[in-house]
Amino acid sequence: ELRLGSNKDKYNLKTIFGRQEAGDVDDSDHKKVMMIMMITMMTGRMRASLMSKITRRQYDGRA
């Protein structure tokens, strides 16, 4: 099973998504998110949990 990098990467993912929700994101952060998303697409459990979070956010109207 593929893993998404190290603990540092997980921390960065949380920081990026946290700033995105706070409305404080620049282009480079969006690129990082897209890269992480593409990597996460190749994983199993992490993909499922991330997808459920994202779709929940969309249904809440906060996507």
C-alpha distance (Angstrom), angle and dihedral (degrees) to the residues before:
residue distance angle dihedral
E1 . . .
L2 3.80 . .
R3 3.77 116.3 .
L4 3.79 126.1 -152.5
G5 3.80 101.5 -117.8
S6 3.78 123.3 -90.6
N7 3.79 136.6 -38.1
K8 3.80 87.5 -85.8
D9 3.83 89.7 60.9
K10 3.80 91.5 50.4
Y11 3.80 89.6 50.6
N12 3.81 90.4 49.5
L13 3.81 90.6 49.9
K14 3.80 90.8 53.2
T15 3.80 91.5 46.4
I16 3.80 93.1 49.5
F17 3.79 94.1 47.3
G18 3.79 90.6 44.2
R19 3.79 91.5 53.7
Q20 3.80 90.5 44.4
E21 3.79 90.6 56.9
A22 3.79 89.0 47.2
G23 3.82 88.2 55.2
D24 3.81 93.1 -118.3
V25 3.80 104.4 119.7
D26 3.79 130.5 127.2
D27 3.81 129.9 -163.2
S28 3.80 95.4 -88.2
D29 3.80 90.4 55.6
H30 3.81 90.1 51.8
K31 3.81 89.5 51.3
K32 3.81 90.3 50.2
V33 3.79 90.7 50.0
M34 3.81 91.2 50.1
M35 3.81 91.1 49.7
I36 3.79 91.4 49.0
M37 3.79 90.2 47.2
M38 3.81 91.7 52.3
I39 3.82 91.1 49.2
T40 3.79 90.9 45.6
M41 3.81 90.9 52.0
M42 3.81 87.2 66.8
T43 3.79 94.1 54.4
G44 3.79 129.7 80.7
R45 3.78 120.5 -140.6
M46 3.81 94.4 17.2
R47 3.80 90.2 54.3
A48 3.79 91.1 51.9
S49 3.81 94.3 49.2
L50 3.81 94.1 44.1
M51 3.80 92.3 47.2
S52 3.80 92.0 51.0
K53 3.81 90.2 50.6
I54 3.81 91.9 49.7
T55 3.81 95.4 46.3
R56 3.80 91.0 46.5
R57 3.79 88.7 53.1
Q58 3.82 90.7 50.4
Y59 3.80 92.4 49.7
D60 3.79 88.4 49.9
G61 3.81 87.0 56.8
R62 3.81 92.1 -117.9
A63 3.80 98.5 106.7
